[in-house]
Amino acid sequence: MAPRHTFVKFWKGNLAQPMLRMEHQPLLRGSSSPCKLPSWTLFLAVCAVGIGGTFQYGYNVSIINAPTQWEPKHSSSHVKESCSFPTWFHVHLFHIHKFLNETWSSRYHKELNPDLLTFLWSVIASIFSLGGLCGALIGGSMAIRLGRKGALLMNNIIAILASILMGISFPTGLFELLIAGRFLIGINSGIGLCVQPLYIGEFAPKHLRGGLAMGTSIFLTGGILTGQIIGLRELLGGEKHWPLLLSSSCIPALAQLLFLPWFPESPRYLLIDRGDELSCAKALKRFHGSSEYRREMEDIQRECFALGGEKPKKPWQLFTDRAVRWQLITVIVMTMGQQLSGINAIYFYATYVFEQAGILAEKIPYVTLGTGVCECLTALSCGLLIDHVGRRCLIIGGYLLMTLWCTVLTFSLTYQELYSWVPYMSMTCVFAFILSFGLGPGGITNTLTAELFVQSSRPAAYMIAGTVSWISFFTVGMLFPFIVNGLKQYCFVVFLLECFFVAAFIFLIIPETKNKSFLEIKKEFHKLNFGRNARKKETELCERRQLQDEFLKISA
């Protein structure tokens, strides 16, 4: 009986009572092999979470940049002067410029200065990133206070309010409402990017965690493609319908408010953060089935025991916690690597490449849809491969392939006019780069962020990753025009070096996380985090596991 008394004395606190109550429940008796395919509840839960999460981010980034053809027959002189557009461009840039100019003229009875017009457009475009940064900073706190599901449901209220403001900006003639709406939808996107992968990573079984977590990227790319399609001139991309297009982001929000309440809260959140064992068991039964949930229950209880009642950490506490030092460095490097990989440069040069390949200007918007289709296909492919091939292979391979395509594209753009077949090589490189990005950093980064941290550190880690992502996104938007103007096609040399160094970092630092529990992954980082003291820390962890196992045997 000594082990039991030792356990009770050691484990005295909030988590002791739930563990003691297990004596009267046969939850840990017996085991069954994990199911090969996810249940319908798991699949539908991923859909309900994704439609109002990362789908919103992809959709709202896409609709403001949906390309189409423009023939400036009736545009004002100031719009023409302030924008030196090619035969095609981002349609909403013209529509919003025209709206700003007309609103200013009717309000102040004078035409808008071209410099001020450009400034107002820049504010409308960049305020989304500022909102995303704010959303990332509060997303983790919302997930802790309201729960993962509660945070996502509350987030939809922000999206609906943003849609209303953007929708009424045109009939009321108040461009300030458009700015406020873009800021709010940015907050919505920031929260969604933080909470959605957190929620999915916590309810997914470990042998399917990678594939289900890829729902984050699948819905993000699906949002981009949907925005590209809806933003075509034949649908809502015309001058009369652009306010309706911007306000259409309320539809995914309403869909999530309708479907998500039918699914349970994160089981890990319920037991580890709330101490609600009964609700955790019910949630696991819903997600995994009544015959398959015991294994996941054991895994959650082990993590609960190892944390020792530790409360969720704040972001700044992670920077001083040696136990997560290399996990945090890894997340920052991967997040910055994803944003600075050159994917924005590829999209910038895509139109030029398509024109050089002989594609008619009016057909380019439809060819551009091919890039969105590529991203969707690679996200789906990555979801099928991730739990078979592993995370390391896909993300390292993705970065190395991107390095290769950046090299080839630099040469092909340099000698674009030398041979007739070179433009087609450039076009091939564009699609190949997008495919490599989707198979590697585009899909794996969010999945690894969820897997590298235990429950108490995970929300704060997502807040840090989101902050780094949005700052990098904003920095790229600010510096990229100068990089392109200064280096021209040689800007891809910078990106190929960045891709190569990120691939080398991942190869040297990150272990394979496939089919491993969060505690097993944490153990992999012990040697990096503690060096010579790693053995001592591992011994302490083993002793705590032995205490738990002995107690469970006695209670059974």
Salt bridges, closest charged atoms under 4 A:
GLU23 OE2 - ARG4 NH2 2.54
GLU71 OE1 - LYS73 NZ 3.58
GLU111 OE1 - HIS78 NE2 2.54
GLU176 OE2 - ARG107 NH1 2.87
GLU202 OE2 - ARG148 NH2 2.83
GLU202 OE2 - ARG458 NH1 3.16
GLU239 OE2 - LYS98 NZ 2.58
ASP273 OD2 - ARG148 NH2 3.83
GLU277 OE1 - ARG21 NH2 3.67
GLU298 OE1 - ARG302 NH2 3.57
ASP299 OD2 - ARG268 NH2 2.58
GLU303 OE1 - ARG268 NH1 2.38
GLU303 OE2 - ARG458 NH2 3.86
GLU310 OE2 - LYS313 NZ 3.38
ASP321 OD2 - LYS313 NZ 2.17
ASP387 OD1 - ARG391 NH1 3.06
GLU451 OE2 - ARG209 NE 2.95
GLU451 OE2 - ARG391 NH2 2.47
GLU524 OE2 - LYS516 NZ 2.70
